[in-house]
Amino acid sequence: MDISKTISRMKQDPAFAENVGMVLIHNGTVRGWSRGDHSPVSRIEVVADEDKIEKIRAQVEQLEGIFKVVVEAHSGEMQPGDDLLFLIVAGDIRENVKPALALLLDRIKAEAISKNETCG
């Protein structure tokens, strides 16, 4: 995802200026070490459940003050440094947008993405 181009397209919506005061972005990448024991990671196999992701995205987009939610999740074999997950949440004020991004990220990671690391 080209984040700048995606946000630029969002801004073309005439309702954007009336409804958006904050845009938050998450760009998740493959770490070079395992979360559990910090051992080196050489590759990771990721499976993103697109149907679950879309359901979560739509639910978060319905939260108070949220104008638009964009999600791009990658599946397949990846190396440290590769992009895994892009999230964009646009909304009215930080008290609404920050928790929406946190909820979106936590739910997608817990409910819709599985991964298998190869260490060494």
Secondary structure by P-SEA (a helix, b strand, c coil): caaaaaaaaaaccccccccccbbbbbbbccccccccccccccbbbbbbaaaaaaaaaaaaaacccccbbbbbbbbcccccccccbbbbbbccccccaaaaaaaaaaaaaacccccccccc
